[in-house]
Amino acid sequence: MKNDAKTQRAIVLAWLLLRPLSTLEARKDLDIMAPAARIFELKQQGHNIVTHWTIADNGKARHRIASYVLLAQVGDV
């Protein structure tokens, strides 16, 4: 299976059409290690994607986790 940037963008966009995507989900479930780069490229293509930040605390360290949401495009509604 191809795992180039174009394929990854298509996978991320397909996911975002259904629900938000976190960095952890992208890495674990989609095997996309640099989701921020794919989100940036999708935004450059005109997709209206917003980023929400949360803090994950596992007791040893705190990490900022991004969650990406695709908003309706003009003409989609």
VODREN-35907 format. One record per atom (N, C-alpha, C): residue number from 1; residue in one letter; z, y, x. Coordinates in nm, 4 decimals. Each point is the difference from the previous one (the first is absolute). Last residue first. Layout:
<NUM A <Z Y X>>
...
***
This chain:
<77 V <0.2299 2.3005 -2.3299>>
<77 V <0.0735 -0.0140 -0.1263>>
<77 V <-0.0881 0.0242 -0.1190>>
<76 D <-0.1459 0.0367 0.4613>>
<76 D <0.0477 -0.1362 -0.0197>>
<76 D <0.0658 -0.0186 -0.1362>>
<75 G <-0.1704 0.4217 0.1955>>
<75 G <-0.1015 -0.0800 -0.0672>>
<75 G <0.0423 -0.1437 -0.0248>>
<74 V <0.2374 0.2400 0.3862>>
<74 V <-0.0658 0.0782 -0.1032>>
<74 V <-0.1112 -0.0853 -0.0598>>
<73 Q <0.3965 -0.2757 0.2003>>
<73 Q <-0.1028 0.0890 0.0514>>
<73 Q <-0.0580 0.0806 -0.1170>>
<72 A <0.5051 -0.2291 0.0541>>
<72 A <-0.1298 -0.0027 -0.0690>>
<72 A <-0.0925 0.1019 0.0627>>
<71 L <0.3710 -0.1980 0.3199>>
<71 L <0.0002 0.0779 -0.1235>>
<71 L <-0.1402 -0.0047 -0.0607>>
<70 L <0.2898 -0.3297 0.3481>>
<70 L <-0.1317 0.0551 -0.0316>>
<70 L <0.0096 0.0725 -0.1333>>
<69 V <0.3831 -0.1173 0.3925>>
<69 V <-0.0356 -0.0070 -0.1412>>
<69 V <-0.1359 0.0668 -0.0179>>
<68 Y <0.3682 -0.2188 0.4085>>
<68 Y <-0.1207 0.0739 -0.0349>>
<68 Y <-0.0360 -0.0238 -0.1461>>
<67 S <0.4451 -0.0106 0.3610>>
<67 S <-0.0579 -0.0679 -0.1145>>
<67 S <-0.1149 0.0880 -0.0486>>
<66 A <0.3322 -0.0606 0.4780>>
<66 A <-0.0973 0.0687 -0.0850>>
<66 A <-0.0429 -0.0904 -0.1146>>
<65 I <0.4664 0.0353 0.3136>>
<65 I <-0.1058 -0.0879 -0.0479>>
<65 I <-0.0911 0.0799 -0.0926>>
<64 R <0.4058 0.0646 0.4114>>
<64 R <-0.0780 0.0623 -0.1072>>
<64 R <-0.1145 -0.0939 -0.0351>>
<63 H <0.4903 -0.1501 0.2104>>
<63 H <-0.1432 0.0195 0.0226>>
<63 H <-0.0620 0.0714 -0.1198>>
<62 R <0.5042 -0.1477 0.2711>>
<62 R <-0.0641 0.0605 -0.1158>>
<62 R <-0.1461 0.0267 0.0353>>
<61 A <0.3937 -0.3774 0.1874>>
<61 A <-0.0872 0.1151 0.0245>>
<61 A <-0.0561 0.0497 -0.1322>>
<60 K <0.3332 -0.3386 0.0136>>
<60 K <-0.0077 0.0247 0.1451>>
<60 K <-0.0808 0.1244 0.0312>>
<59 G <0.0620 -0.1464 -0.4483>>
<59 G <0.1341 -0.0097 0.0561>>
<59 G <0.0045 0.0270 0.1501>>
<58 N <-0.3915 0.0383 -0.2847>>
<58 N <0.0370 -0.1420 0.0069>>
<58 N <0.1393 -0.0201 0.0602>>
<57 D <-0.3182 0.3890 -0.2682>>
<57 D <0.1159 -0.0146 0.0884>>
<57 D <0.0422 -0.1456 -0.0014>>
<56 A <-0.4322 0.3630 -0.1444>>
<56 A <0.0507 -0.1376 -0.0044>>
<56 A <0.1116 -0.0108 0.1030>>
<55 I <-0.2571 0.4201 -0.2881>>
<55 I <0.0757 -0.0421 0.1176>>
<55 I <0.0487 -0.1428 -0.0227>>
<54 T <-0.4535 0.2944 -0.1881>>
<54 T <0.1329 -0.0514 -0.0313>>
<54 T <0.0669 -0.0385 0.1309>>
<53 W <-0.4612 0.3063 -0.2029>>
<53 W <0.0826 -0.0548 0.1079>>
<53 W <0.1341 -0.0474 -0.0544>>
<52 H <-0.5414 0.0873 -0.1783>>
<52 H <0.1413 0.0175 -0.0322>>
<52 H <0.0796 -0.0678 0.1109>>
<51 T <-0.5364 0.1941 -0.0765>>
<51 T <0.0967 -0.0806 0.0741>>
<51 T <0.1407 0.0374 -0.0434>>
<50 V <-0.5339 0.0152 -0.2297>>
<50 V <0.1191 0.0715 0.0442>>
<50 V <0.0959 -0.0979 0.0674>>
<49 I <-0.5607 0.0519 -0.1333>>
<49 I <0.1125 -0.0880 0.0312>>
<49 I <0.1161 0.0859 0.0491>>
<48 N <-0.5190 0.0267 -0.1978>>
<48 N <0.1205 0.0809 -0.0177>>
<48 N <0.1228 -0.0908 0.0136>>
<47 H <-0.5250 -0.0246 0.2129>>
<47 H <0.0969 -0.0638 -0.0889>>
<47 H <0.1294 0.0803 -0.0009>>
<46 G <-0.4057 0.0862 0.2751>>
<46 G <0.0187 0.0704 -0.1253>>
<46 G <0.0973 -0.0635 -0.0982>>
<45 Q <-0.1333 -0.1015 0.4746>>
<45 Q <-0.1102 -0.0372 -0.0887>>
<45 Q <0.0152 0.0628 -0.1389>>
<44 Q <0.3390 0.0492 0.3262>>
<44 Q <-0.1173 0.0701 0.0510>>
<44 Q <-0.1230 -0.0282 -0.0857>>
<43 K <0.3946 -0.2366 -0.0901>>
<43 K <0.0155 0.1398 -0.0410>>
<43 K <-0.1204 0.0819 0.0450>>
<42 L <0.0202 -0.4416 0.1448>>
<42 L <-0.0281 0.0044 -0.1436>>
<42 L <0.0137 0.1420 -0.0544>>
<41 E <0.1207 -0.0746 0.4486>>
<41 E <-0.1455 -0.0129 -0.0162>>
<41 E <-0.0390 0.0050 -0.1480>>
<40 F <0.4600 -0.0008 0.1045>>
<40 F <-0.0617 0.1238 0.0485>>
<40 F <-0.1506 -0.0023 -0.0231>>
<39 I <0.2361 -0.3939 -0.0844>>
<39 I <0.0272 0.0995 -0.1042>>
<39 I <-0.0644 0.1329 0.0379>>
<38 R <-0.0155 -0.3409 0.3177>>
<38 R <-0.0913 -0.0310 -0.1114>>
<38 R <0.0188 0.0998 -0.1133>>
<37 A <0.2915 0.0343 0.3667>>
<37 A <-0.1364 0.0336 0.0420>>
<37 A <-0.0994 -0.0257 -0.1127>>
<36 A <0.4486 -0.1298 -0.0600>>
<36 A <-0.0117 0.1464 -0.0033>>
<36 A <-0.1409 0.0443 0.0396>>
<35 P <0.1365 -0.4655 0.0235>>
<35 P <-0.0436 0.0487 -0.1312>>
<35 P <-0.0167 0.1516 -0.0064>>
<34 A <0.0257 -0.3880 0.3699>>
<34 A <0.0013 0.1465 0.0074>>
<34 A <-0.0462 0.0591 -0.1338>>
<33 M <0.0345 -0.4749 0.0606>>
<33 M <0.1094 0.0469 0.0843>>
<33 M <0.0099 0.1526 0.0092>>
<32 I <-0.1672 -0.3943 -0.3527>>
<32 I <-0.0524 0.1265 0.0496>>
<32 I <0.1127 0.0676 0.0766>>
<31 D <-0.0045 -0.4203 -0.2797>>
<31 D <-0.0306 -0.0148 0.1428>>
<31 D <-0.0700 0.1232 0.0571>>
<30 L <0.1937 -0.0953 -0.4563>>
<30 L <-0.1426 0.0251 0.0204>>
<30 L <-0.0449 -0.0166 0.1449>>
<29 D <0.4624 -0.0673 -0.1549>>
<29 D <-0.0838 -0.0642 -0.1006>>
<29 D <-0.1500 0.0128 0.0266>>
<28 K <0.3365 0.1934 0.3057>>
<28 K <0.0379 -0.1377 -0.0323>>
<28 K <-0.1024 -0.0704 -0.0891>>
<27 R <-0.0623 0.4632 0.1281>>
<27 R <0.0104 -0.0836 0.1198>>
<27 R <0.0242 -0.1464 -0.0335>>
<26 A <-0.0125 0.3167 -0.3497>>
<26 A <-0.1305 -0.0026 0.0660>>
<26 A <0.0026 -0.0924 0.1210>>
<25 E <0.4045 0.0838 -0.2251>>
<25 E <-0.0889 -0.0881 -0.0769>>
<25 E <-0.1355 -0.0124 0.0671>>
<24 L <0.3060 0.3059 0.1863>>
<24 L <0.0441 -0.1383 0.0210>>
<24 L <-0.0872 -0.0992 -0.0748>>
<23 T <-0.0734 0.4630 -0.0605>>
<23 T <-0.0394 -0.0412 0.1344>>
<23 T <0.0375 -0.1455 0.0240>>
<22 S <-0.0759 0.1242 -0.5043>>
<22 S <0.0880 0.0460 0.1079>>
<22 S <-0.0554 -0.0473 0.1339>>
<21 L <-0.2240 0.1077 -0.5095>>
<21 L <0.0019 -0.0877 0.1173>>
<21 L <0.0928 0.0597 0.1047>>
<20 P <-0.1123 0.0243 -0.5845>>
<20 P <0.0284 0.0617 0.1296>>
<20 P <0.0076 -0.1044 0.1113>>
<19 R <-0.3082 -0.1358 -0.4121>>
<19 R <0.1383 0.0444 0.0157>>
<19 R <0.0189 0.0670 0.1368>>
<18 L <-0.4362 -0.1295 -0.1948>>
<18 L <0.0928 -0.0758 -0.0831>>
<18 L <0.1420 0.0523 0.0048>>
<17 L <-0.3611 0.1762 0.2602>>
<17 L <-0.0486 0.0106 -0.1373>>
<17 L <0.0938 -0.0710 -0.0970>>
<16 L <0.0689 -0.0271 0.4695>>
<16 L <0.0463 0.1268 -0.0565>>
<16 L <-0.0499 0.0221 -0.1429>>
<15 W <-0.1484 -0.3801 0.2479>>
<15 W <0.1435 -0.0101 -0.0292>>
<15 W <0.0484 0.1250 -0.0731>>
<14 A <-0.4408 0.0016 0.1561>>
<14 A <0.0123 -0.0959 -0.1107>>
<14 A <0.1464 -0.0146 -0.0406>>
<13 L <-0.0915 0.2589 0.3814>>
<13 L <-0.0407 0.0687 -0.1221>>
<13 L <0.0126 -0.0915 -0.1216>>
<12 V <0.0842 -0.1860 0.4256>>
<12 V <0.1043 0.0977 -0.0359>>
<12 V <-0.0352 0.0690 -0.1312>>
<11 I <-0.3230 -0.2883 0.1790>>
<11 I <0.1174 -0.0760 -0.0435>>
<11 I <0.1108 0.0937 -0.0458>>
<10 A <-0.3855 0.1896 0.1914>>
<10 A <-0.0323 -0.0580 -0.1311>>
<10 A <0.1192 -0.0763 -0.0565>>
<9 R <0.0335 0.1703 0.4371>>
<9 R <-0.0002 0.1093 -0.0982>>
<9 R <-0.0274 -0.0534 -0.1398>>
<8 Q <-0.0297 -0.3046 0.3558>>
<8 Q <0.1385 0.0370 -0.0278>>
<8 Q <0.0088 0.1132 -0.1013>>
<7 T <-0.4249 -0.1277 0.1549>>
<7 T <0.0563 -0.1046 -0.0847>>
<7 T <0.1436 0.0340 -0.0377>>
<6 K <-0.2077 0.2836 0.3063>>
<6 K <-0.0661 0.0119 -0.1302>>
<6 K <0.0569 -0.1019 -0.0987>>
<5 A <0.1461 -0.0146 0.4534>>
<5 A <0.0547 0.1146 -0.0737>>
<5 A <-0.0614 0.0129 -0.1383>>
<4 D <0.0006 -0.4918 0.1977>>
<4 D <-0.0327 0.1295 0.0582>>
<4 D <0.0508 0.1124 -0.0900>>
<3 N <0.0110 -0.5103 -0.0091>>
<3 N <0.1190 0.0837 -0.0107>>
<3 N <-0.0254 0.1350 0.0664>>
<2 K <-0.2591 -0.4916 -0.2137>>
<2 K <-0.0052 0.1244 0.0751>>
<2 K <0.1279 0.0798 -0.0222>>
<1 M <-0.0405 -0.5444 -0.0210>>
<1 M <0.0000 0.1184 -0.0841>>
<1 M <0.0000 0.1239 0.0880>>
***
